Amino acid sequence: NRKELKMLEKAENEILTLRKVLPSDLNAVARYRVEFLEKGGSMDGCSNLRRYDDMNEWYDWIQKVEHRETCPEHWVPDTQYISVRRSDNKLIGMLDIRKELNEDLLNFYGNIGYSIRHSERRKGYATMQLKLAKEICRNMGMKKILISCYKENPASAKIILRSGGVLENEVVDQRNGKILQRYWITL
């Protein structure tokens, strides 16, 4: 589709940086959260951001879950990233990477969760963000990654497929009864 290619080229020309969250990013993260709360959506890849009104508490949480020694027992180490557009330093998206999978992550959710703010969707940023995440995963020594999306979200499925995803199966998310599609991407 010509329109999608143009949007992807534009995103690649503006180039996103995918990096860990810094304390100086917390105001931008708060605005990202508000946009999601106002527009709706599942806020994937945000390390429970929806639950935190206080951004300093959320920042403490992402620091805690990044390391095995401080990670809660039921959790796996999880590194939080933000996607920032270089041309204006705007926070475009969020993404978290889990190098290992517990049973729930393996059966349902995968290694990567991601989202793009509502006002920046349909511009190719999710594809660029996932491309950058694949590079990080490769550098972490990962050989393949699991990503899932709800069947009712064909835009996300298209991004995963475009990024090399191969559908393994569909499962029912026991939290909400929705169908999840599980994709593997070889790095």
Phi, psi and omega per residue, in radians:
N1 nan 2.194 -3.074
R2 -1.052 -0.724 -3.120
K3 -1.086 -0.760 3.129
E4 -1.121 -0.720 3.121
L5 -1.106 -0.708 3.105
K6 -1.095 -0.752 -3.141
M7 -1.131 -0.706 3.132
L8 -1.131 -0.760 3.105
E9 -1.059 -0.736 3.119
K10 -1.070 -0.812 3.136
A11 -1.072 -0.734 -3.134
E12 -1.201 -0.570 3.104
N13 -1.224 -0.635 3.124
E14 -1.359 -0.502 3.099
I15 0.992 2.212 3.059
L16 -1.665 2.613 2.952
T17 -1.894 2.281 3.062
L18 -1.883 2.021 -3.077
R19 -2.540 2.876 3.101
K20 -1.155 2.693 3.128
V21 -1.257 2.392 3.061
L22 -1.943 2.724 3.076
P23 -0.949 -0.572 3.132
S24 -1.208 -0.188 3.125
D25 -1.551 -0.136 -2.937
L26 -1.113 -0.575 3.074
N27 -1.156 -0.711 3.107
A28 -1.157 -0.672 3.095
V29 -1.114 -0.707 3.116
A30 -1.069 -0.724 3.105
R31 -1.160 -0.661 3.073
Y32 -1.034 -0.821 3.133
R33 -1.047 -0.813 -3.136
V34 -1.066 -0.735 3.120
E35 -1.040 -0.742 3.099
F36 -1.150 -0.753 -3.128
L37 -1.117 -0.626 3.124
E38 -1.309 -0.688 -3.051
K39 -1.620 -0.323 -3.084
G40 1.584 3.047 -3.127
G41 2.082 2.885 -2.989
S42 -1.589 -0.077 3.077
M43 0.910 0.824 -3.140
D44 -1.186 2.620 3.086
G45 1.274 0.376 -3.053
C46 -2.023 0.200 3.076
S47 0.870 0.955 3.081
N48 1.125 0.441 -3.125
L49 -0.960 -0.632 -3.122
R50 -0.951 -0.574 -3.054
R51 -1.401 -0.166 -3.005
Y52 -1.966 2.028 2.988
D53 -1.424 -0.526 -3.111
D54 -1.701 1.985 -3.072
M55 -1.177 -0.514 3.084
N56 -1.162 -0.662 3.076
E57 -1.139 -0.720 3.095
W58 -1.087 -0.753 3.130
Y59 -1.071 -0.726 3.075
D60 -1.046 -0.702 3.123
W61 -1.076 -0.838 -3.098
I62 -1.169 -0.515 3.051
Q63 -1.190 -0.702 -3.121
K64 -1.136 -0.786 -3.047
V65 -1.401 -0.128 3.134
E66 -1.287 -0.401 -3.022
H67 -2.071 2.360 -3.121
R68 -0.957 -0.697 -3.078
E69 -1.108 -0.513 -3.081
T70 -1.957 -0.037 -3.117
C71 -1.280 2.355 3.065
P72 -0.985 2.660 -3.042
E73 -0.991 -0.689 -3.089
H74 -1.426 -0.013 -3.034
W75 -1.910 2.755 2.947
V76 -1.923 2.703 3.106
P77 -0.931 2.388 -2.953
D78 -2.465 2.137 -3.138
T79 -1.849 2.201 -3.101
Q80 -1.631 2.307 3.104
Y81 -2.183 2.743 2.967
I82 -2.160 2.617 3.039
S83 -1.798 2.175 -3.099
V84 -2.099 2.268 3.081
R85 -1.316 2.189 -3.060
R86 -1.121 -0.604 -3.025
S87 -1.139 -0.509 -3.106
D88 -2.429 0.137 3.140
N89 1.026 0.483 3.117
K90 -1.449 2.362 3.052
L91 -1.247 2.035 -3.069
I92 -1.728 -0.692 -3.066
G93 -2.698 3.000 3.086
M94 -2.321 2.643 -3.065
L95 -2.699 2.419 3.015
D96 -2.156 2.581 -3.106
I97 -2.134 2.262 3.051
R98 -1.995 1.986 -3.082
K99 -1.194 -0.535 3.128
E100 -2.108 2.848 -3.098
L101 -2.162 2.348 2.949
N102 -1.574 -3.070 -3.055
E103 -1.051 -0.795 3.123
D104 -1.085 -0.772 -3.140
L105 -1.129 -0.711 3.121
L106 -1.161 -0.732 -3.073
N107 -1.422 -0.363 -3.030
F108 -2.328 -0.984 -2.793
Y109 -1.817 -0.571 3.019
G110 1.645 -2.968 -3.084
N111 -1.468 -0.436 -3.016
I112 -2.297 2.347 2.920
G113 -2.074 2.524 -3.125
Y114 -2.660 2.740 3.055
S115 -2.655 2.757 3.051
I116 -2.165 2.416 -3.136
R117 -1.066 2.563 -3.042
H118 -0.954 -0.731 -3.069
S119 -1.231 -0.147 -3.103
E120 -2.074 0.218 -3.130
R121 -1.350 2.824 3.125
R122 1.138 0.560 3.119
K123 -2.191 0.108 3.119
G124 1.539 0.029 -3.072
Y125 -1.189 -0.631 -3.125
A126 -1.100 -0.706 3.108
T127 -1.110 -0.765 3.114
M128 -1.130 -0.748 -3.139
Q129 -1.064 -0.770 3.140
L130 -1.178 -0.628 3.078
K131 -1.057 -0.781 3.114
L132 -1.144 -0.667 3.118
A133 -1.129 -0.671 3.104
K134 -1.061 -0.676 3.105
E135 -1.109 -0.729 3.119
I136 -1.110 -0.794 3.136
C137 -1.067 -0.741 3.098
R138 -1.042 -0.754 3.132
N139 -1.193 -0.390 3.080
M140 -1.427 -0.063 3.122
G141 1.587 0.163 3.128
M142 -1.330 2.491 -3.133
K143 -1.754 -0.497 3.081
K144 -2.664 2.735 -3.134
I145 -2.307 2.618 3.096
L146 -1.865 2.276 3.075
I147 -2.315 2.431 3.102
S148 -2.194 2.777 3.021
C149 -2.628 2.753 3.104
Y150 -1.259 2.486 -3.131
K151 -1.016 -0.522 3.140
E152 -1.311 0.063 -3.138
N153 -2.066 1.264 -3.094
P154 -1.107 -0.443 3.117
A155 -1.120 -0.753 3.117
S156 -1.164 -0.724 3.105
A157 -1.030 -0.711 3.137
K158 -1.095 -0.708 3.124
I159 -1.126 -0.780 -3.136
I160 -1.118 -0.769 3.110
L161 -1.086 -0.768 3.136
R162 -1.082 -0.469 -3.118
S163 -1.581 0.156 3.092
G164 1.742 0.132 -3.126
G165 -1.162 2.459 3.073
V166 -2.116 2.114 -3.117
L167 -1.146 2.161 3.064
E168 -1.593 -0.857 -3.138
N169 -2.951 3.122 3.046
E170 -2.090 2.419 3.138
V171 -2.348 2.813 3.098
V172 -1.610 2.164 3.062
D173 -1.250 2.009 -3.048
Q174 -1.210 -0.262 3.125
R175 -1.294 -0.579 -3.017
N176 -2.424 -0.011 3.108
G177 1.365 0.068 -3.137
K178 -1.449 2.730 3.113
I179 -1.470 2.183 3.058
L180 -1.802 2.386 3.031
Q181 -1.799 2.239 -3.097
R182 -1.825 2.148 -3.112
Y183 -2.111 2.422 3.011
W184 -1.830 2.425 3.049
I185 -2.128 2.134 3.064
T186 -1.444 2.326 -3.095
L187 -1.670 nan nan
